[in-house]
């Protein structure tokens, strides 16, 4: 679909800002990779073959009995015995000595038993964010198996960074998007109608903004328990007023312009005037505030996780990784991993929104 002349000009302006343009591509690549994190870091094979049949453990639950084991619980694919069962077609000798059985199967000599060779395709990082690894003392330093080391519960740091990055971005996109929609709508109504509507809204905002959000979050989590959905809801609940003031000021300024008066005289509906004619002119100021809203949401999530009132302990958290870096000063890779992840993520987002803001500014034109 072809872009309108106005949007085409905005896109040209955005591309002309090289820092923003390349930041967008780098961010999209990193976020795209994090969306398929299960194929990059996982303690389950992507695909495996057992007795001529193909299995996809990432998508489906397979009990150990499916591969000749004894338990109906999900197969532990990192267990040498389970790997031996899959690769040899279910030879029971795997339980006694997996390594020797695999070696005999490769030589074709397993006490006259038929061997149906199987195979497994593993992700690049064979650990998920909650995989407990046998590394001796934890946290362990980076090595060939764990590129960023492990944390104090022997979980792979790189896997937690990948999953934590995805969770932080998804949280921020949901909260920022919903807060922006509510805040823009509320600010538009206040600024456009003014009078008693504006006065009442302002008093409500003053009361709402003075509410101690951290205490409310602590109380709600104590009653309802920690969950991703509840944290998103509470963050939106206290995040939407951030854009109201900016949008309100723009609408108060623009509602008496000549084109707005002319539209009213022609009988154009208020909703059409607000969102089709005035809002595009208020977008520059709104987009100027969005980077601060995005960084505030990411920082707020990290701060809550750091304090222990954020995401459930079962989910990967960059804030919890920062807390581990503080608690384990003898393991600097934990602090460095959290710092560089936040630094790269926030820098890319700020550069992108800087380009978006300039692209929507009619006064700026790039060569």
GUVEX-458690 format. One record per residue (C-alpha): residue number from 1; residue in one letter; y, x, z. Coordinates in Angstrom, 3 decimals, always signed. Layout:
<nodes>
   i aa        v        u        w
 NUM  A        Y        X        Z
...
</nodes>
This chain:
<nodes>
   i aa        v        u        w
   1  X   +0.000   +0.000   +0.000
   2  X   +3.364   +1.425   -1.044
   3  X   +5.946   +2.083   +1.634
   4  X   +9.314   +0.386   +1.579
   5  X  +12.278   +2.628   +0.699
   6  X  +13.346   +2.697   +4.356
   7  X   +9.903   +3.656   +5.667
   8  X   +9.488   +6.188   +2.857
   9  X  +12.731   +7.856   +3.949
  10  X  +11.524   +7.891   +7.559
  11  X   +8.240   +9.496   +6.520
  12  X  +10.066  +12.158   +4.506
  13  X  +12.286  +12.910   +7.475
  14  X   +9.266  +13.194   +9.744
  15  X   +7.441  +15.541   +7.348
  16  X  +10.558  +17.685   +7.006
  17  X  +10.375  +18.386  +10.741
  18  X   +7.591  +20.961  +10.450
  19  X   +7.023  +21.313  +14.176
  20  X   +6.458  +17.588  +14.604
  21  X   +4.380  +17.275  +11.453
  22  X   +1.960  +20.068  +12.372
  23  X   +1.846  +18.896  +15.983
  24  X   +0.726  +15.494  +14.708
  25  X   -2.108  +17.017  +12.684
  26  X   -3.247  +19.275  +15.529
  27  X   -3.181  +16.352  +17.947
  28  X   -5.098  +14.091  +15.547
  29  X   -7.774  +16.755  +15.078
  30  X   -8.146  +17.317  +18.832
  31  X   -8.128  +13.605  +19.629
  32  X  -10.533  +12.882  +16.773
  33  X  -12.954  +15.486  +18.100
  34  X  -12.688  +14.043  +21.595
  35  X  -13.536  +10.574  +20.241
  36  X  -16.913  +11.934  +19.132
  37  X  -17.374  +13.970  +22.300
  38  X  -20.938  +12.696  +22.646
  39  X  -21.819  +14.661  +19.497
  40  X  -20.080  +17.806  +20.759
  41  X  -20.987  +17.970  +24.450
  42  X  -24.061  +16.106  +25.650
  43  X  -27.267  +16.740  +27.578
  44  X  -29.145  +14.549  +25.083
  45  X  -30.144  +15.552  +21.553
  46  X  -28.216  +13.980  +18.707
  47  X  -31.455  +13.227  +16.891
  48  X  -35.088  +14.178  +17.431
  49  X  -38.410  +13.748  +15.688
  50  X  -41.605  +12.906  +17.596
  51  X  -44.911  +12.267  +15.822
  52  X  -43.120  +11.602  +12.557
  53  X  -40.676   +9.071  +13.996
  54  X  -36.937   +9.633  +14.363
  55  X  -35.113   +8.901  +17.613
  56  X  -31.398   +8.838  +18.510
  57  X  -31.115   +9.459  +22.275
  58  X  -27.297   +9.349  +22.189
  59  X  -27.381   +5.672  +21.233
  60  X  -30.577   +4.407  +22.835
  61  X  -32.522   +4.633  +26.064
  62  X  -35.967   +6.167  +25.708
  63  X  -38.305   +6.402  +28.719
  64  X  -40.296   +9.543  +29.289
  65  X  -43.489   +7.600  +28.536
  66  X  -42.262   +7.260  +24.926
  67  X  -42.957  +10.982  +24.497
  68  X  -46.230  +11.195  +26.402
  69  X  -44.757  +11.558  +29.901
  70  X  -45.617   +9.735  +33.106
  71  X  -42.338   +8.072  +34.150
  72  X  -40.560   +5.008  +32.806
  73  X  -37.158   +6.457  +33.654
  74  X  -35.038   +7.984  +30.886
  75  X  -36.398  +11.257  +29.569
  76  X  -34.624  +14.392  +30.814
  77  X  -34.360  +16.173  +27.491
  78  X  -33.276  +19.472  +29.036
  79  X  -36.540  +19.642  +31.005
  80  X  -38.783  +22.313  +29.387
  81  X  -41.839  +20.086  +29.869
  82  X  -40.201  +17.166  +28.022
  83  X  -39.068  +19.474  +25.228
  84  X  -42.629  +20.779  +24.970
  85  X  -44.004  +17.215  +24.776
  86  X  -41.619  +16.376  +21.925
  87  X  -42.274  +19.566  +19.971
  88  X  -46.072  +19.435  +20.349
  89  X  -46.605  +15.703  +19.879
  90  X  -47.350  +14.948  +23.539
  91  X  -49.837  +17.634  +24.610
  92  X  -50.483  +17.250  +28.333
  93  X  -50.761  +21.022  +28.736
  94  X  -46.956  +20.999  +28.623
  95  X  -46.844  +19.921  +32.267
  96  X  -48.757  +23.033  +33.382
  97  X  -47.023  +25.766  +31.350
  98  X  -44.490  +24.571  +28.759
  99  X  -43.631  +28.033  +27.427
 100  X  -47.263  +29.065  +26.951
 101  X  -48.145  +25.718  +25.359
 102  X  -45.295  +26.030  +22.866
 103  X  -46.392  +29.568  +22.031
 104  X  -49.994  +28.460  +21.503
 105  X  -48.823  +25.530  +19.392
 106  X  -46.848  +27.920  +17.211
 107  X  -49.993  +30.017  +16.749
 108  X  -52.037  +26.893  +16.003
 109  X  -54.410  +27.414  +18.922
 110  X  -54.281  +24.707  +21.634
 111  X  -57.940  +24.235  +22.586
 112  X  -58.740  +22.566  +19.283
 113  X  -56.157  +19.803  +19.719
 114  X  -54.053  +18.582  +16.822
 115  X  -50.383  +19.522  +17.115
 116  X  -47.763  +17.276  +15.526
 117  X  -44.664  +19.433  +15.389
 118  X  -41.452  +17.758  +16.491
 119  X  -37.862  +18.934  +16.553
 120  X  -34.520  +18.257  +18.236
 121  X  -30.912  +18.707  +17.093
 122  X  -28.647  +19.477  +20.033
 123  X  -24.833  +19.255  +20.291
 124  X  -22.847  +22.506  +20.264
 125  X  -22.413  +22.188  +24.035
 126  X  -25.739  +21.001  +25.519
 127  X  -24.098  +19.580  +28.650
 128  X  -22.300  +16.328  +29.362
 129  X  -19.372  +15.971  +31.750
 130  X  -21.697  +14.958  +34.614
 131  X  -24.602  +17.324  +33.938
 132  X  -25.551  +19.379  +36.996
 133  X  -26.527  +22.860  +35.813
 134  X  -28.691  +25.459  +37.495
 135  X  -26.181  +28.323  +37.737
 136  X  -26.856  +29.657  +41.206
 137  X  -23.551  +29.831  +43.031
 138  X  -20.976  +27.260  +41.944
 139  X  -18.333  +27.476  +40.663
 140  X  -19.624  +30.078  +38.221
 141  X  -17.517  +32.229  +35.926
 142  X  -17.387  +31.699  +32.129
 143  X  -20.372  +33.103  +30.229
 144  X  -22.266  +32.600  +26.972
 145  X  -23.704  +29.265  +28.146
 146  X  -20.639  +27.878  +29.894
 147  X  -17.586  +28.979  +27.913
 148  X  -15.092  +27.871  +30.579
 149  X  -17.439  +28.278  +33.516
 150  X  -18.598  +25.557  +35.879
 151  X  -16.854  +23.680  +38.675
 152  X  -17.815  +23.512  +42.348
 153  X  -20.613  +21.030  +41.630
 154  X  -22.069  +23.125  +38.766
 155  X  -20.741  +20.884  +35.972
 156  X  -19.635  +22.460  +32.704
 157  X  -15.828  +22.750  +32.658
 158  X  -15.451  +22.652  +28.859
 159  X  -17.443  +19.404  +28.637
 160  X  -15.288  +17.863  +31.375
 161  X  -12.111  +19.019  +29.598
 162  X  -13.203  +17.365  +26.329
 163  X  -14.127  +14.059  +27.959
 164  X  -11.132  +14.211  +30.331
 165  X   -8.755  +14.805  +27.414
 166  X  -10.090  +11.703  +25.655
 167  X   -9.830   +9.577  +28.782
 168  X   -6.275  +10.733  +29.520
 169  X   -5.085   +9.987  +25.980
 170  X   -6.762   +6.576  +25.850
 171  X   -5.307   +5.692  +29.243
 172  X   -1.847   +6.802  +28.118
 173  X   -1.989   +4.966  +24.788
 174  X   -3.057   +1.702  +26.432
 175  X   -0.547   +1.887  +29.284
 176  X   +2.355   +3.109  +27.135
 177  X   +1.710   +0.561  +24.385
 178  X   +1.443   -2.404  +26.738
 179  X   +4.378   -1.262  +28.890
 180  X   +6.542   -0.738  +25.789
 181  X   +5.791   -4.215  +24.425
 182  X   +6.588   -5.910  +27.743
 183  X   +9.626   -3.732  +28.458
 184  X  +11.127   -4.166  +24.977
 185  X  +10.621   -7.927  +25.079
 186  X  +12.187   -8.216  +28.550
 187  X  +15.122   -5.958  +27.652
 188  X  +15.726   -7.857  +24.409
 189  X  +15.851  -11.214  +26.191
 190  X  +18.222   -9.855  +28.833
 191  X  +20.587   -8.188  +26.426
 192  X  +20.649  -10.895  +23.788
 193  X  +21.199  -13.936  +25.993
 194  X  +23.151  -12.250  +28.814
 195  X  +24.783  -14.472  +31.420
 196  X  +22.535  -15.992  +34.062
 197  X  +19.389  -14.813  +32.264
 198  X  +20.547  -11.221  +32.475
 199  X  +21.717  -11.614  +36.079
 200  X  +18.432  -13.093  +37.312
 201  X  +16.352  -10.540  +35.412
 202  X  +18.402   -7.687  +36.863
 203  X  +17.820   -8.858  +40.427
 204  X  +14.079   -9.206  +39.757
 205  X  +14.014   -5.696  +38.294
 206  X  +15.824   -4.256  +41.295
 207  X  +13.272   -5.780  +43.662
 208  X  +10.310   -4.798  +41.479
 209  X  +11.514   -1.222  +40.937
 210  X  +11.923   -0.703  +44.685
 211  X   +8.287   -1.649  +45.351
 212  X   +6.304   +1.460  +46.460
 213  X   +3.732   +1.572  +43.680
 214  X   +1.613   +4.294  +45.298
 215  X   +1.070   +2.197  +48.412
 216  X   +0.153   -0.826  +46.306
 217  X   -2.393   +1.253  +44.363
 218  X   -3.921   +2.595  +47.592
 219  X   -4.196   -0.913  +49.069
 220  X   -5.704   -2.413  +45.901
 221  X   -8.211   +0.398  +45.523
 222  X   -9.202   +0.095  +49.187
 223  X   -9.908   -3.621  +48.678
 224  X  -11.280   -3.751  +45.123
 225  X  -12.560   -0.195  +44.646
 226  X  -11.498   +2.341  +42.033
 227  X  -11.980   +1.447  +38.373
 228  X  -10.440   +2.393  +35.029
 229  X   -9.440   -1.180  +34.221
 230  X   -7.721   -1.752  +37.558
 231  X   -5.810   +1.529  +37.247
 232  X   -4.622   +0.559  +33.747
 233  X   -3.510   -2.864  +34.975
 234  X   -1.568   -1.491  +37.945
 235  X   +0.034   +1.231  +35.799
 236  X   +1.262   -1.376  +33.301
 237  X   +2.441   -3.571  +36.149
 238  X   +4.777   -0.844  +37.431
 239  X   +5.469   +0.915  +34.115
 240  X   +7.112   -1.754  +31.949
 241  X  +10.607   -1.631  +33.598
 242  X  +11.129   +1.931  +32.276
 243  X  +12.307   +0.732  +28.851
 244  X  +14.139   -2.417  +29.921
 245  X  +17.465   -0.736  +30.679
 246  X  +17.685   +1.100  +27.354
 247  X  +16.764   -1.914  +25.233
 248  X  +19.037   -4.205  +27.249
 249  X  +22.015   -1.911  +26.692
 250  X  +21.399   -1.778  +22.929
 251  X  +21.125   -5.564  +22.670
 252  X  +24.225   -6.099  +24.783
 253  X  +26.116   -3.815  +22.405
 254  X  +24.745   -5.308  +19.177
 255  X  +24.751   -9.027  +19.970
 256  X  +28.474   -9.346  +19.110
 257  X  +28.286   -7.433  +15.829
 258  X  +29.454   -9.260  +12.718
 259  X  +26.028   -9.490  +11.089
 260  X  +24.595  -11.087  +14.250
 261  X  +27.404  -13.660  +14.376
 262  X  +26.921  -14.379  +10.690
 263  X  +23.170  -14.881  +11.188
 264  X  +23.829  -17.293  +14.046
 265  X  +26.336  -19.208  +11.924
 266  X  +23.732  -19.539   +9.179
 267  X  +21.251  -21.021  +11.649
 268  X  +18.844  -18.105  +11.849
 269  X  +16.553  -18.421  +14.867
 270  X  +17.294  -16.276  +17.896
 271  X  +13.832  -14.699  +17.801
 272  X  +14.354  -13.613  +14.194
 273  X  +17.760  -12.130  +14.960
 274  X  +16.433  -10.286  +18.015
 275  X  +13.349   -8.679  +16.547
 276  X  +14.158   -8.412  +12.853
 277  X  +17.842   -7.492  +12.888
 278  X  +18.821   -6.058  +16.283
 279  X  +15.599   -4.353  +17.415
 280  X  +15.397   -1.887  +14.464
 281  X  +18.864   -0.622  +15.418
 282  X  +17.706   -0.195  +19.023
 283  X  +14.587   +1.769  +18.083
 284  X  +16.235   +5.209  +18.245
 285  X  +17.157   +4.809  +21.904
 286  X  +13.757   +3.262  +22.626
 287  X  +11.832   +6.060  +20.911
 288  X  +13.942   +8.609  +22.767
 289  X  +12.508   +7.246  +26.009
 290  X   +8.874   +7.043  +24.847
 291  X   +8.072  +10.771  +25.278
 292  X   +9.177  +10.524  +28.905
 293  X   +7.044   +7.411  +29.369
 294  X   +3.999   +9.115  +27.806
 295  X   +4.322  +12.279  +29.875
 296  X   +4.966  +10.198  +33.003
 297  X   +1.745   +8.226  +32.448
 298  X   -0.309  +11.380  +31.908
 299  X   +1.298  +13.033  +34.931
 300  X   +0.858   +9.893  +37.012
 301  X   -2.851   +9.695  +36.206
 302  X   -3.300  +13.382  +37.028
 303  X   -1.354  +12.993  +40.289
 304  X   -3.436  +10.006  +41.397
 305  X   -6.650  +11.863  +40.581
 306  X   -5.338  +14.893  +42.438
 307  X   -4.668  +12.725  +45.512
 308  X   -8.022  +10.953  +45.241
 309  X   -6.639   +7.523  +44.264
 310  X   -7.160   +7.683  +40.512
 311  X  -10.237   +7.326  +38.361
 312  X  -13.684   +6.789  +39.896
 313  X  -15.503   +9.971  +40.837
 314  X  -18.116   +9.239  +38.147
 315  X  -15.540   +9.698  +35.338
 316  X  -14.217  +13.027  +33.997
 317  X  -10.726  +13.724  +35.286
 318  X   -8.242  +16.472  +34.510
 319  X   -6.435  +15.760  +37.772
 320  X   -9.655  +16.285  +39.705
 321  X  -10.127  +19.570  +37.828
 322  X   -6.633  +20.603  +38.985
 323  X   -7.621  +19.770  +42.559
 324  X  -10.705  +21.951  +42.203
 325  X   -8.500  +24.788  +40.944
 326  X   -6.359  +24.449  +44.082
 327  X   -9.387  +24.303  +46.374
 328  X  -11.167  +27.224  +44.689
 329  X   -8.549  +29.956  +44.293
 330  X  -11.372  +32.475  +43.829
 331  X  -12.285  +30.624  +40.600
 332  X   -9.094  +30.943  +38.489
 333  X  -10.787  +29.547  +35.362
 334  X  -10.589  +26.059  +36.905
 335  X   -6.824  +26.152  +37.360
 336  X   -6.226  +27.843  +33.996
 337  X   -8.376  +25.274  +32.179
 338  X   -6.450  +22.358  +33.696
 339  X   -3.065  +24.019  +33.124
 340  X   -3.580  +24.878  +29.461
 341  X   -5.099  +21.462  +28.717
 342  X   -2.067  +19.680  +30.165
 343  X   +0.382  +22.133  +28.564
 344  X   -1.083  +21.763  +25.068
 345  X   -1.503  +17.985  +25.322
 346  X   +2.007  +17.291  +26.624
 347  X   +3.685  +19.746  +24.237
 348  X   +2.043  +18.192  +21.191
 349  X   +2.973  +14.667  +22.264
 350  X   +6.593  +15.594  +22.981
 351  X   +6.950  +17.355  +19.611
 352  X   +5.448  +14.345  +17.806
 353  X   +7.773  +11.836  +19.454
 354  X  +10.715  +14.131  +18.809
 355  X   +9.970  +13.883  +15.088
 356  X   +9.458  +10.111  +15.284
 357  X  +12.797   +9.703  +17.046
 358  X  +14.627  +11.751  +14.406
 359  X  +12.864   +9.891  +11.601
 360  X  +14.170   +6.545  +12.895
 361  X  +17.694   +7.886  +13.370
 362  X  +19.722   +6.848  +10.279
 363  X  +22.271   +9.574  +11.018
 364  X  +19.745  +12.381  +10.541
 365  X  +18.515  +13.427   +7.134
 366  X  +16.402  +16.540   +6.585
 367  X  +16.499  +18.527   +3.395
</nodes>
